[in-house]
């Protein structure tokens, strides 16, 4: 990501142990505020390559933010969330703060990492309503029989190396 922001060639990713089916999200924070977050739910590529791709995408493709600039790099904090393979779930199985959630309906998709519900102190219904809204659907769309929910867990690692 740093190379891309500085206009340099993006180096080959470092060797990471591959976790079968492990997806990853890269979250960027600046002064405690979200600055970008992009991920890949399913680990269908080598993990090192996926981390590199998502880091660059978080820096330049999150539609909520302008691309990261070189001036921002010194204060940027990077957090990786390594995902378990998602599995189908019923709404009552979702445990806010423990599960990340994917909602699919009519070509729409919404995803929240587990930490979002914990940070926002959302209960299950609020989480699923916000997820529906994020997917561009009605807030009660998660109740629709056409909606498909999946849950996953995540292991978080920040750029200081701490696991959460």
C-alpha positions in Angstrom: 0.0 0.0 0.0 2.8 2.4 0.9 4.5 1.8 -2.4 1.2 2.5 -4.3 0.5 5.7 -2.4 4.1 6.9 -3.2 3.7 6.1 -6.9 6.2 3.3 -6.7 5.9 -0.3 -8.1 4.0 -2.5 -5.7 6.4 -5.2 -4.4 5.6 -8.9 -4.4 3.8 -9.8 -1.1 5.8 -11.4 1.7 5.4 -15.0 2.5 2.5 -15.6 4.9 1.3 -18.9 6.0 -1.8 -19.7 4.1 -4.9 -20.5 6.1 -7.4 -22.6 4.1 -10.4 -20.6 3.0 -9.2 -17.5 4.9 -10.6 -14.2 3.7 -9.1 -10.9 4.9 -10.2 -7.3 5.4 -7.7 -4.5 5.7 -8.9 -1.5 7.8 -7.0 1.8 7.8 -7.4 4.2 10.7 -6.1 7.7 11.1 -6.3 9.3 14.6 -8.7 6.6 15.7 -11.1 7.2 12.8 -11.8 4.8 9.9 -9.9 5.9 6.8 -10.7 2.9 4.5 -11.8 -0.7 4.7 -11.9 -3.2 2.0 -11.9 -7.0 2.1 -12.4 -10.3 0.4 -14.7 -12.7 2.2 -13.4 -16.0 0.9 -9.8 -17.0 0.7 -9.7 -18.1 -2.9 -6.2 -16.7 -3.4 -2.9 -17.1 -1.6 -3.2 -15.1 1.7 -0.1 -12.9 1.1 -1.4 -11.8 -2.3 -4.9 -11.2 -0.9 -3.5 -9.0 2.0 -1.5 -6.9 -0.5 -4.5 -6.5 -2.9 -6.8 -5.5 -0.1 -4.3 -3.0 1.5 -4.0 -1.2 -1.8 -7.8 -1.3 -2.3 -8.5 0.0 1.2 -6.1 2.9 0.4 -7.6 3.8 -3.0 -11.0 2.1 -3.6 -13.2 2.6 -0.5 -16.0 4.8 -2.0 -16.5 6.5 1.3 -13.1 8.2 1.3 -10.7 9.9 -1.2 -7.5 7.9 -1.9 -4.9 7.9 0.8 -2.1 10.4 0.2 1.7 10.2 0.9 1.3 12.9 3.6 -1.1 10.6 5.5 1.2 7.6 5.7 3.0 8.4 8.9 -0.2 8.6 11.0 -2.0 5.7 9.3 -2.7 2.6 11.4 -3.4 -0.8 9.6 -5.5 -3.5 11.0 -6.0 -7.0 9.4 -9.0 -9.1 10.0 -8.5 -12.8 9.0 -11.9 -14.4 8.4 -13.1 -17.9 9.0 -15.0 -19.3 6.1 -18.5 -17.9 6.1 -21.4 -20.3 6.7 -25.1 -19.9 6.2 -27.0 -18.8 9.3 -30.5 -17.9 10.5 -31.0 -14.5 12.1 -31.3 -16.0 15.6 -27.8 -17.5 15.2 -26.1 -14.1 14.8 -24.2 -13.0 17.9 -23.3 -9.3 17.7 -19.6 -8.7 18.5 -18.7 -12.4 17.9 -19.9 -12.9 14.3 -19.3 -10.9 11.2 -22.3 -11.0 9.0 -22.9 -11.1 5.2 -26.4 -10.3 3.7 -27.2 -11.2 0.1 -30.4 -10.3 -1.6 -31.3 -9.7 -5.3 -27.7 -9.0 -6.3 -27.1 -6.7 -3.3 -24.4 -7.4 -0.7 -23.7 -6.0 2.8 -20.9 -7.0 5.1 -20.0 -6.1 8.7 -16.9 -7.4 10.5 -17.6 -8.6 14.1 -16.0 -5.6 15.7 -18.5 -3.2 14.1 -21.5 -4.4 16.2 -19.3 -4.4 19.3 -18.0 -0.9 18.7 -21.4 0.5 18.0 -23.0 -1.5 20.8 -25.7 -2.9 18.5 -28.1 -5.6 19.4 -28.9 -8.3 16.8 -31.9 -6.5 15.3 -30.0 -3.2 15.0 -27.0 -5.0 13.5 -29.2 -6.8 10.9 -31.1 -3.6 10.1 -27.9 -1.6 9.6 -26.5 -4.4 7.4 -29.7 -4.3 5.3 -29.3 -0.5 4.9 -25.6 -0.9 4.0 -26.6 -3.3 1.3 -29.0 -0.6 -0.1 -32.1 -2.4 1.0 -34.9 -1.7 3.4 -33.9 -2.0 7.1 -36.1 -5.0 7.5 -34.8 -6.8 4.4 -33.0 -9.3 6.5 -36.4 -10.7 7.5 -37.3 -11.4 3.8 -37.2 -15.1 2.9 -35.1 -14.2 -0.2 -32.3 -12.8 2.0 -29.3 -15.0 2.7 -27.3 -14.5 5.8 -23.8 -15.9 6.4 -21.8 -15.5 9.6 -18.0 -15.7 10.2 -15.5 -14.9 12.9 -12.4 -12.8 12.6 -9.0 -12.7 14.2 -7.7 -9.1 14.2 -4.1 -8.1 14.0 -3.0 -4.4 14.1 0.3 -3.0 12.7 1.8 -3.2 16.2 1.4 -6.9 16.0 -1.3 -7.3 18.7 -4.1 -9.8 18.3 -7.6 -8.9 19.2 
